[in-house]
Amino acid sequence: MKRRQFLKAAGVGVAATAIAKPAIAQSAPEIRWRLSSTFPKSLDTLYGAAENFSKYVSEATDGKFQIQPFAAGEIVGTFQAFDAVSNGTVEMIQGPGYYYYGKDPTFAVFADIPFGLNARQKNSWLYHGGGQELVNEFLGKYNVHAIPGGNTGTQMGGWFRKEIKTVDDLKGLKFRIAGIAGQVLQKLGVVPQQIAGGEIYPALERGTIDAAEWVGPYDDEKLGFAKVAPYYYYPGFWEGGPTVHLYFSKPKWDELPKAYKAIVESAAVHGSMDMTAKYDARNPASLRRLVGAGAQLRPFSQEILEASFKAANEVYDEISGKNADFKKMYDSLRAFRNEEYLWWQVAEYTFDNFMIRARARG
């Protein structure tokens, strides 16, 4: 009797196991996605973040969720990528929102705007200041969901063929800078130029443009700008903490199992931290080499910074007056920035300022 009861119980266990396997398989389906980056493969820190993200997702799902990254132009171009994810041509893309400023200036706010937030403050606003909720509320009209996927940290102010000391020196300057930053500097007489990365060097060499901004020492060094535009200015006040987002086709995002969504979000946080850390680790040595090769390091004058700050606020007021989405997001970011700098001036700035002076003393 006991033997029959045991076999019967065992039979129930086997049946339960047979039923459970398909349930597990359904909760971890095999999925294949394409990720179209807005960056070329040569930018190993920016495009590399897409590769690291995809690798993390694959490893965390035992290869069941495969995301294949493609460089800009391999599926769609940099400025066509957002339309591709919006209409479902690709499942996801990687890039900064300000590339799509022409669609709506609100795209710039969550990527970066002149005199916005630094990298840590930006992450704080996105994750804990309501910023990311506003981003996805805005992107919903495009059928897109987004997650922060990286930050370069404060960028440089660019390469100039001549010294720029006063606001008057900006008048008529043909500067490779686009989007809302170009609109701000246009108020000071700059003539903004939108030129692809691969075309910047020859344009500077020929004198077609007078200046160009890119990213920072690690990426700039590869492009050889110091040979044709020796004056290297800082800071890039229009990109104090530029965020690179991962954008998903919302229907595809909504279809993902809950576990996969959690893995994707974790992978994005990992990739974001890694991007900032790599730039912080690599920029110092690159800056040394650039200066050693002839780059003339120069700070923007206080006059230029003050005039640019005033122009930026005028632009934000003008856009806010006719664009409710921009106003809502910018008002949130501005209020958060004011609170952050209340804290920053007490601890972060005081500590950094002392350490910088201590280093200078040797």
Secondary structure, 3 states (H helix, E strand, C coil): CHHHHHHHHHHHHHHHHHHHHHHHHHHCCCEEEEEEECCCCCCCCHHHHHHHHHHHHHHHCCCCEEEEEECCCCCCCHHHHHHHHHCCCCCEEEECHHHHCCCCCHHHHHHCCCCCCCHHHHHHHHHHCCHHHHHHHHHHHHCEEEEEEEECCCCCCEEECCCCCCHHHHCCCEEECCHHHHHHHHCCCCEEECCCHHHHHHHHHHCCCCEECCCCHHHHHHHCHHHCCCEEEECCCCCCCCEEEEEEEHHHHHHCCHHHHHHHHHHHHHHHHHHHHHHHHHHHHHHHHHHHCCCEEEECCHHHHHHHHHHHHHHHHHHHCCCHHHHHHHHHHHHHHHHHHHHHCCCHHHHHHHHHHHHHHC
